[in-house]
Every structure is written in C-alpha cells, then in structure tokens.
Amino acid sequence: MVNVAIAGGTGGVGRTILETLQPSTKHRAFVLSRQESKENPNAIAVDYNDIDGLVSVFEKNDIHTVICAFAVEGDSLGTSQMNLIKAATRSQSTKRFIPTGYAIPYPKEALQNLPQLKDHFVALDELRNSGLEWTIFYNGIFLDYYGTPALKSYLKPNVFVLDIANKVAAIPGDGNVPVTFTYTFDLAKFVVAALDLERWEQETRVVGEELTWNQFLALAEEVLETKFEVHYDTVEKLKRLEITELPGHKALYTHFPKAPFQQFMSIFEYFTTDGSSHVQRAGSLNERFPELTLLSARELLEKYWKGK
C-alpha cells in the first residue's frame, strides 16, 4: 500500500482525484487540510507555513507521493505549494510529486497578463532541482464547463465560448484551431493510473476530446437541433483583453466582477487561437492506458442537453 497525500483535496480537481483514488487497493489517500476534519479520518491538519512540520507529517504518515491541486487564485499556488515541495525534498519517505497544473503548458509570455503564473514557473524550477521524481499534467480545457448541473463535477460553474443554455457562442479567432477538452473525472482516472507507472516523464498529457470551436459549435447545433447566435472575437480583440459578453456570464459576476472576469477569460480564449490549448495525443497517457474510456463532447451533449 502506497500512501498518497493530496493538497487542495477539498477543491474542484483535488476532490475529484481524491474520490477517484479512494477505492484503490494499491494506494491509501490522505488529505492535507488547514483544519481538523472529523468527517474524514484520513485528513491531516497541516500548517503550510511550517516546512519542518510538513516534513514531520510526511515521514510520520509514510507519504510516498504528494499531489497538489490548488486553485490558481490566492497564495496556495505560491507559498503553500513551494513549502510542500521543499518539505517533500527533505522527507525521507517522499519520492514523487505532482504540482498543480491540469491545464496547458503556459507560455512564459503569459506572465505579462497573468502575473500569478510566476508561482507556477518558480515551482517547476524548484522541482527540477529537488531530486524528486515529478510530473505535471496537461489536459487542455475542462469539458465539465459544457455540461448541465446533472453532470457530476466539483468545478465552479463557468461559461467559456459556448453558452449552450442560451444558444449563443463567441468564438475566439477563426475557430479553426484544434482544442483539447477533458472531463475532470477522466483526468482523475489517468492521475490514479499514473501512480503505478515505474517511471514518470516531467510532462504527462491526457487527451479527452479534440475539436475546433467551429466543430464543437456545429456538434452542439446538431444535437440540440437549433442554430446558435454566433459572434467571432478577433485575436486583436482578445489581445486587448476584451471578449463578447455571453448571457451566461452575468450570473458569474457576483463572484467574479465583469471587468476582471472578461480580462481573465480573454487570456485563456487567446490560448485557444495559437495552439496552446491543443494537447498532443502522441506519447500521452491515452496510449499507455487504452482501456480507460473518456467522455466525448457528443456523449455529453446527447446525455445532458438533447431535448432541452
């Protein structure tokens, strides 16, 4: 039995990985938490500012692998993850580390508009010099964002390019660049499967579905048997940090005000116009674990949207 600690295990991706890992007979899952938890007997209260304390926790619980799944916002991606890396490096029991990623290989130029990515790049540099075996997962865009509330997902709701509920689309660029879409629970299956690999590459790719925006739009129109109202946002517009407002965006402004939301989304929409959001299938975990099935965009649309 290999002990695995998940940091950020109560968040969207972290909770998904935890739930997928728990039935495993080969691994025992622990959750690192800032507070005690009576509901989860495998939750370990930690102080992410105390590196010595983290080392002690890892060694006391014989933690072999640490999986980080922190949100991009806040200081968790910076201080907390960095201290976990330092503690894992010192821990006699810890050999492997998965940093927060679960997206795309961010270009360094993105720092200009996403300064929070500095912590992301610093963490990767720290891992390269740590002596730990480590890998970061790349999976493109989460397919969860295109499901209904009936689709099981722990991600916060978002409306990204295709507003299926309102039959409106705002396509980045010309819509002809391939984009990778992966369901969180499919990603989690591959994360768990990767724990059994004898050797890790420093980049691990998972490919759910590969579609251009125009193909995804056409598929949605076919399944829903209706035409969408379609807008195209030019690359120049996206570089100005502007996007077309979709009806579904308005409900999100309560938690993410309009101006910063549009700026944030424009950056990620731009990543879908230059190929950054297309994860290469060759050499991906899909080839190592062909028996693992994945949710396709068509299956999602037909199961959760058809007839609505």
C-alpha positions, 0 to 999 in steps of 0.5 A: 500500500502506497500512501498518497497525500493530496493538497487542495483535496477539498477543491474542484480537481483535488476532490475529484482525484481524491474520490477517484483514488479512494477505492484503490487497493494499491494506494491509501489517500490522505488529505492535507487540510488547514483544519481538523476534519472529523468527517474524514479520518484520513485528513491531516491538519497541516500548517503550510507555513511550517516546512519542518512540520510538513516534513514531520507529517510526511515521514510520520504518515509514510507519504510516498507521493504528494499531489497538489491541486490548488486553485490558481487564485490566492497564495496556495499556488505560491507559498503553500505549494513551494513549502510542500515541495521543499518539505517533500525534498527533505522527507525521507519517505517522499519520492514523487510529486505532482504540482498543480497544473491540469491545464496547458503548458503556459507560455512564459509570455503569459506572465505579462497578463497573468502575473500569478503564473510566476508561482507556477514557473518558480515551482517547476524550477524548484522541482527540477532541482529537488531530486524528486521524481515529478510530473505535471499534467496537461489536459487542455480545457475542462469539458465539465464547463459544457455540461448541465448541473446533472453532470457530476463535477466539483468545478465552479460553474463557468461559461467559456465560448459556448453558452449552450443554455442560451444558444449563443457562442463567441468564438475566439479567432477563426475557430479553426484551431484544434482544442483539447477538452477533458472531463475532470473525472477522466483526468482523475482516472489517468492521475490514479493510473499514473501512480503505478507507472515505474517511471514518470516523464516531467510532462504527462498529457491526457487527451479527452476530446479534440475539436475546433470551436467551429466543430464543437459549435456545429456538434452542439447545433446538431444535437440540440437541433437549433442554430446558435447566435454566433459572434467571432472575437478577433485575436486583436480583440482578445489581445486587448483583453476584451471578449463578447459578453455571453448571457451566461456570464452575468450570473458569474459576476457576483463572484467574479466582477465583469471587468476582471472576469472578461480580462481573465477569460480573454487570456485563456480564449487567446490560448485557444487561437495559437495552439496552446490549448491543443494537447498532443495525443502522441506519447500521452497517457491515452496510449499507455492506458487504452482501456480507460474510456473518456467522455466525448463532447457528443456523449455529453451533449446527447446525455445532458442537453438533447431535448432541452 
